[in-house]
Amino acid sequence: MLLSPADIIAKIGFGALIHKVVKLRTADDLAAGIDTRTSVLSGG
């Protein structure tokens, strides 16, 4: 399957946006004193 340049740019941009949001949320959690090492999925 061949992706167009616009598809590739959109995928990279979306990935960068998600990464930025995760970093901001992690920083916010750390500032609030929430332990970010425990996973919600593992029940911990």
N, C-alpha and C positions, 0 to 999 in steps of 0.2 A: 504494500500500500504506500503510495507516494503522497506526502503532505505538501500542501502549497506553502509558500513563504509566509502568507498571512496566518495560516494555521499554526505554524511553528512559532511565530512571534506572539500569537495569542496564548499559546500554551506556556511559553516562557514568562510572559507577563503575568498570567494567572498564578503560576508557581511562585513568582517573586512576591506577589500580593499576599498569598497565603503565608509565605515565610515571614513577611513583615508583620502580619497580624499575630502570628504565633509568638514572635519575639516580643511584641508589645504586651500581649496577654501574660506571658511569662514574667516580664519585668513588673507588671502590675501585681501579679500573684506574690512575687518575692517582696515587693514593697508592703503588701498586706500581711506578710508573715506566713503565707501558705507554703507548705512543703511541696515543691514541684516535682520531687523525685518519686513520689508515690503515684501509681497509675490508677485512674478511675476504673479502667477495664479489669484490673487484677483484683479489685475489691479492697485495695489498700488505701 
